[in-house]
Amino acid sequence: MSKVIWKGSTMLAPVPPALVTCGTMRHPNVFTVAWTGIVCTHPPMTYISVRPSRHSYAIISKMREFVINLPTSSMSKITDYCGMKTGANTDKISACQLELVEGSTVNVPVLAQCPVSLECKVCETKHLGTHTMFLANITAVQVEEKYIDSKGKFNLQQAGLLAYAHGEYFALGRKCGNFGFSVKKKH
Ligand SMILES: Cc1cc2nc3c(=O)[nH]c(=O)nc-3n(C[C@H](O)[C@H](O)[C@H](O)COP(=O)(O)O)c2cc1C
């Protein structure tokens, strides 16, 4: 095997192309964020990194709340559109026919079409360079009921989530293992 060394870059993939909602039920906005992830289990914490030039940046800075909504692969066009247009001059919610549901712990609306939505409250803001990181506590998670089975297990693979890798969108593929399956004893 031979490797080529490139300079440091953002080449981590796949990542979730999240539809992040901000604002209120009366004045909502949505934009696409790929720079997100989980940073702590207890307390559950996440981050989004946002360029200060985004219309959403001022809204999140002021309200200190946002919601990370995970789109399905059938929402790839909506996800791209929300990352191309700005809420400064376009009502993306209406343009994409997105339905809003009230947040349970935040004033920010949740996207009804997304199977998973993480309600977040900002606890720290860190200016990193091109992007500013909003570090946040996940205060509630709204999940689509139809993916919860009779045992109460949430079958996320059935939701058909969207992935993003190096400028391209993908539908999540075939399941190839379970957490811990590599060390699980056979009965
Ligand atoms: C796939 C994808 C991922 C994106 N990820 C980010 C991101 O992580 N941070 C960011 O600031 N902008 C990101 N953008 C760009 C914003 O979504 C875009 O500038 C959007 O128009 C901002 O909307 P707003 O002005 O209504 O806030 C991404 C766009 C796309 C298409």
The ligand as an ORCA input file, in Angstrom:
! r2SCAN-3c Opt
* xyz 0 1
  C     -24.012     19.897      2.647
  C     -23.824     21.252      3.239
  C     -23.192     21.388      4.459
  C     -23.003     22.645      5.043
  N     -22.381     22.734      6.259
  C     -22.228     23.954      6.853
  C     -21.625     24.054      8.148
  O     -21.257     23.060      8.774
  N     -21.502     25.294      8.681
  C     -21.910     26.428      8.039
  O     -21.745     27.540      8.568
  N     -22.483     26.354      6.801
  C     -22.659     25.152      6.206
  N     -23.252     25.055      4.967
  C     -23.681     26.284      4.292
  C     -24.986     26.863      4.834
  O     -25.965     25.852      5.013
  C     -25.508     27.924      3.826
  O     -24.604     29.002      3.772
  C     -26.904     28.401      4.121
  O     -27.355     29.140      2.995
  C     -26.991     29.279      5.352
  O     -28.341     29.605      5.545
  P     -28.811     30.902      6.347
  O     -28.133     32.095      5.707
  O     -30.307     30.910      6.175
  O     -28.377     30.720      7.770
  C     -23.450     23.809      4.364
  C     -24.106     23.678      3.133
  C     -24.294     22.411      2.575
  C     -25.003     22.294      1.268
*
